[in-house]
Amino acid sequence: MISAALKYQARIPVETAFPALVLLAHHHCSGNIASQRFAGLVKYLPRDKHSVFIISGPATAEEHEQHDPELFVDSSPLLSKASIAARWEVLRHMALVRRNDHLEMQGNSWIAKAVNAARARIQSEKNRGKHPVVMATYSPIDALIAARLVAIAEDVPLIQDFRDGLAFENLGRPGALFKSLRKILEAWVVRPAAVITTVSRPLVRHFEKTYEGKVVSLLYNGFDAEALPEVAMPAQKQRSDKRKQTISIGHFGRISSSEAARLETLRMFISALVDGKFSGRLEFFGTLTSSEIAILNLSGLDCTFQGHVDRKVALEQMKEMSALIILTGKSESVATGKIYEYLFAGNRILIATQAKNEATRILEEIGDDDVIMDFSDPASIPPVEVLVEKLLGSFTRNLDAIKKFDKSVQAKEFSEILQRVAKAQV
C-alpha cells in the first residue's frame, strides 16, 4: 500500500511529515569505506525536518568513541558467529508473518540488540508525534533482517538499502545453494519495503525487474567535501608541473578481497606495464593479499606498500599522485566507493577492468581526461608511452559534473525520500 502511494504520488506535499529516521547500519562506526555510505547523508539531514538514530556494530573509528545521543553501538556477534540459541531465536521470529506487538528478543546477537533498540526508539518517536521510518543498509544481511522485523512489529514504513548486490552480482560464497539462499533472503527482506535504495543503475534495474511495482531509488555513494576542508579541492585544479616529477600511480583500499576477478585484472595491468617498460612508481595504500603482493614483487616494477593509513592521510596522499587507479573485475554493477574519494581528490583516474561497469560509465559521463583500460577490448589499452605522456600532462577535474556526488547535495534527495515515505504512511 505504501509502495503504491509513493509510486503515484511522487510529488505529494511533505512539509508536515517530520520523519524520524531509525537507521540500522552495522559498519557505520567502522571507519572503512562502507561507513561513508551514510556518514555524510545523516550529517546533512536538516534536524528541523528529521530526528536521526543510528544503530551500529562495533566502533573502531576514534570519532565515535565519545557519547553521541544519535548513536547506539553494540558489539554483539553477527548471526554467522552467534550461538545456536541466538540463531534459533532470530529464525523463529523470521518465520512469523504476522505483526508481533510483543516482539522482544533476548539472545546474544546483533540482530536481537538492534531490534530492541530500534523498537524502543520508534515508540519514543511515536509518543513525540513523529512519523518513524526504519531503514537498513546491506551488507551485512543482519541489518536488513532486523529492520524488517522492526517494521512489521511497529507497523512503520521500511526502506532497504543495498550498497552491494545480494542476489545480483553478489561477492560472497559461490555455488547454486548459496545463490538460491540469497534470492530467498533478498525477497524476504524487501517484500514489506516501501522503497529500495541502491548505489548503481544496474542494481536499480535488477530490483525494478525482480520486484515489479516496487519503488527503487538511485542513491549513489559520494564524498563529503566539507569533512576535510584542509585537503579540499581548489576551484580550479591543474597539474601542470608533472613533467618535472616521477610518475606515481596510487591505489587505495582492497583489491581482490572485494572481488576475486580483480586479481586477474591486476595481473593484466601489471603485465601491460612490464611489457611497455613502465618506469614510474606504483604506491599501494591499504591491505593487500599475499597473491597480490607476489604479483607486484615478481613484476620488477617500482612498487611501494604503505599499508593501512588514516582516511585524512589517504586523501592527502591521493592528491600527490599522478593518477589514481581503480581495479575492477567482471561485474557490471560495480560503483566502488573509492571512485568518489578519487573524484574528490581531483586527480586523474585510471580504471583497469575486464568489463564496462558503472564506474567506467560514471567517468565517461563526467567527460574529463580520465583513462579506461578495458582488457576485454584490446583497442582500449593505450601503449605505455601514450599512457605516460597523458599522465605527465595537466589535468582539471570538472567540479560541476561531480557536484551531484557531494553528500550535502545527496542529503537533500535522501530527505525527500524519507518525507515521502513518512507522508505515505499517514
Residue pairs with C-beta under 8 A, 6 or more apart in sequence:
2 157
2 194
2 421
2 424
2 425
3 193
3 194
3 195
3 213
3 214
3 215
4 213
5 424
6 194
6 195
6 215
6 420
6 421
6 424
7 213
7 215
9 420
9 424
10 420
12 420
12 423
12 424
13 423
14 416
14 419
14 420
14 422
14 423
15 419
16 423
17 131
17 418
17 419
17 420
17 422
17 423
17 426
18 49
18 50
18 129
18 130
18 131
18 422
19 49
19 50
19 130
19 131
19 132
19 133
19 418
19 419
19 421
19 422
20 50
20 51
20 52
20 53
20 121
20 122
20 125
20 130
20 131
20 132
20 133
21 42
21 45
21 50
21 51
21 52
21 53
21 132
21 133
21 135
21 418
22 53
22 55
22 118
22 121
22 122
22 125
22 132
22 133
22 134
22 135
22 150
23 38
23 42
23 52
23 53
23 54
23 55
23 135
23 136
23 137
24 55
24 114
24 118
24 134
24 135
24 136
24 137
24 143
24 146
24 147
24 150
25 35
25 37
25 38
25 54
25 55
25 56
25 136
25 137
25 143
26 56
26 57
26 78
26 110
26 139
26 140
26 142
26 143
27 34
27 35
27 37
27 56
27 57
27 139
28 35
28 38
28 39
28 54
28 56
28 57
28 71
29 35
29 56
29 57
29 58
29 59
29 60
29 61
29 64
29 71
29 73
30 57
30 58
30 59
30 60
30 61
31 60
31 61
31 62
31 311
33 253
33 337
33 338
33 341
34 139
34 163
34 337
35 61
36 221
36 223
36 224
36 337
37 137
37 161
37 163
37 221
37 337
38 54
38 137
39 224
39 407
40 222
40 223
40 224
40 227
40 407
40 408
40 410
40 411
41 407
41 410
41 411
41 414
42 52
42 54
42 70
42 411
43 224
43 407
43 411
44 407
44 408
44 410
44 411
44 412
45 52
45 411
45 414
45 415
45 418
46 415
49 415
49 419
50 415
50 418
51 125
51 130
52 70
53 70
53 71
53 72
53 118
53 121
54 70
54 71
54 72
55 72
55 74
55 114
55 117
55 118
55 146
56 64
56 71
56 72
56 73
56 74
57 73
57 74
57 75
57 78
57 110
58 73
58 74
58 75
59 65
59 73
64 71
64 73
72 117
72 121
74 110
74 113
74 114
74 117
76 82
76 108
76 109
76 110
76 112
76 113
77 86
77 108
77 109
77 110
78 109
78 110
78 140
78 142
79 86
79 87
79 90
79 109
79 110
79 111
79 141
79 142
79 145
82 90
82 107
82 108
82 109
82 110
83 107
83 108
83 109
85 107
86 107
86 108
86 109
86 112
87 107
87 109
89 105
89 106
89 107
89 109
89 112
90 105
90 107
90 109
90 111
90 112
90 145
93 100
93 103
93 105
93 149
94 145
94 149
94 188
99 152
99 153
99 155
100 152
100 153
101 153
103 115
103 119
103 149
103 153
104 116
104 119
105 111
105 112
105 113
105 115
105 116
106 112
109 142
110 142
110 146
111 142
111 145
111 146
111 149
114 142
114 143
114 146
114 150
115 146
115 149
115 150
115 153
118 134
118 146
118 147
118 150
119 150
119 153
119 154
121 132
122 132
122 134
122 150
122 154
122 156
123 154
125 131
125 132
126 132
131 422
131 423
131 425
131 426
132 154
132 156
132 422
133 156
133 157
133 158
133 159
133 418
133 421
133 422
133 425
134 147
134 150
134 151
134 154
134 156
134 157
134 158
134 159
135 147
135 158
135 159
135 160
135 161
136 143
136 144
136 146
136 147
136 148
136 159
136 160
136 161
136 189
137 143
137 161
137 162
137 163
138 144
138 160
138 161
138 162
138 163
138 164
138 166
139 163
139 164
139 166
141 166
141 185
141 189
144 160
144 185
144 189
145 185
145 189
147 158
147 160
147 189
148 158
148 160
148 188
148 189
148 191
148 192
148 193
150 156
151 157
151 158
151 192
152 192
156 425
157 194
157 421
157 422
157 424
157 425
158 192
158 193
158 194
159 193
159 194
159 195
159 196
159 197
159 417
159 418
159 421
160 189
160 190
160 193
160 195
160 196
160 197
161 196
161 197
161 198
161 219
162 196
162 197
162 198
162 199
162 203
162 207
163 198
163 199
163 221
163 337
164 170
164 171
165 171
165 203
165 206
165 333
166 182
166 185
166 186
167 179
167 182
167 183
167 186
167 206
167 210
168 202
168 203
168 206
168 333
169 202
169 331
169 332
169 333
169 334
170 179
170 182
171 258
171 259
171 331
172 178
172 182
187 211
190 196
190 207
190 211
190 214
193 214
194 215
194 421
194 424
194 425
195 214
195 215
195 216
195 217
195 417
195 421
196 207
196 211
196 214
196 215
196 216
196 217
197 216
197 217
197 218
197 219
197 417
198 204
198 207
198 216
198 217
198 218
198 219
199 218
199 219
199 220
199 221
199 335
200 218
200 220
200 333
200 334
200 335
200 358
201 218
201 358
201 361
202 332
202 333
202 357
202 358
203 333
204 216
204 217
204 218
206 333
207 214
207 216
208 214
208 216
217 413
217 417
219 410
219 413
219 414
219 417
220 335
220 340
220 404
220 405
220 410
221 335
221 337
221 340
221 405
222 340
222 405
222 406
222 407
222 409
222 410
223 340
223 341
223 343
223 344
223 405
223 406
223 407
224 406
224 407
224 408
225 232
225 233
225 344
225 406
225 407
225 408
226 232
226 408
228 312
228 315
231 312
231 315
231 316
231 319
231 345
232 344
233 344
233 345
233 346
233 397
233 399
235 399
236 396
237 346
237 395
237 396
237 397
238 394
238 395
238 396
239 322
239 347
239 348
239 394
239 395
240 394
242 322
242 391
242 392
242 393
242 394
243 392
245 322
246 280
246 281
247 279
247 280
247 281
247 322
247 323
247 388
247 391
247 392
248 280
248 281
248 282
248 283
248 320
248 321
248 322
249 280
249 281
249 282
249 283
249 321
249 322
249 323
249 324
249 325
249 350
249 391
250 282
250 283
250 284
250 285
250 317
250 318
250 320
250 321
250 323
250 324
250 325
251 282
251 283
251 284
251 285
251 286
251 324
251 325
251 326
251 327
252 285
252 286
252 314
252 317
252 318
252 324
252 338
252 341
252 342
253 285
253 286
253 338
254 286
254 287
254 288
255 262
255 263
255 266
255 288
255 289
255 292
255 327
256 262
256 263
256 266
256 289
256 291
256 292
257 287
257 289
258 336
259 328
259 329
259 331
259 334
260 329
261 329
261 330
261 331
261 354
262 327
262 328
262 329
263 289
263 291
263 292
263 295
264 329
264 354
265 327
265 328
265 329
265 352
265 353
265 354
265 375
266 292
266 295
266 327
266 352
267 295
268 352
268 354
268 375
269 325
269 327
269 352
269 373
269 375
270 295
270 296
270 299
270 301
272 373
272 381
272 384
273 299
273 301
273 384
274 299
274 300
274 301
275 384
276 383
276 384
276 385
276 387
277 384
278 301
278 384
278 387
278 388
279 302
280 302
280 322
280 388
280 391
281 302
281 303
281 304
282 296
282 301
282 302
282 303
282 304
283 303
283 304
283 306
283 317
283 321
284 296
284 303
284 304
284 305
284 306
285 306
285 307
285 308
285 309
285 314
285 317
286 307
286 308
286 309
287 307
287 308
288 296
288 305
293 305
296 303
296 305
297 303
306 317
309 317
314 341
315 341
315 344
315 345
318 324
318 341
318 342
318 345
318 347
319 345
319 346
319 347
321 347
322 347
322 348
322 391
322 392
323 347
323 348
323 349
323 350
323 371
323 391
324 342
324 345
324 347
324 348
324 349
324 350
325 349
325 350
325 351
325 352
326 336
326 338
326 339
326 342
326 349
326 350
326 351
326 352
326 353
326 359
327 351
327 352
327 353
328 334
328 336
328 351
328 352
328 353
328 354
328 355
328 357
328 359
328 360
329 353
329 354
329 355
330 354
330 355
331 355
331 357
332 355
332 356
332 357
332 358
333 357
333 358
334 357
334 358
334 359
335 357
335 358
335 359
335 362
336 359
339 349
339 359
339 362
339 363
340 405
342 349
343 349
343 366
343 397
343 402
343 405
344 402
346 397
347 395
347 397
348 368
348 369
348 370
348 371
348 390
348 391
348 395
349 363
349 370
349 371
350 370
350 371
350 372
350 373
350 391
351 359
351 360
351 363
351 370
351 371
351 372
351 373
352 373
352 375
353 359
353 360
353 372
353 373
353 374
353 375
353 376
354 374
354 375
354 376
355 374
355 376
356 374
356 376
360 372
360 374
363 370
363 372
364 372
365 401
366 398
366 401
366 402
367 398
367 401
368 395
368 396
368 397
368 398
368 401
369 390
369 393
369 395
371 382
371 387
371 390
372 380
373 380
373 381
373 382
374 380
374 381
375 381
382 390
403 409
404 410
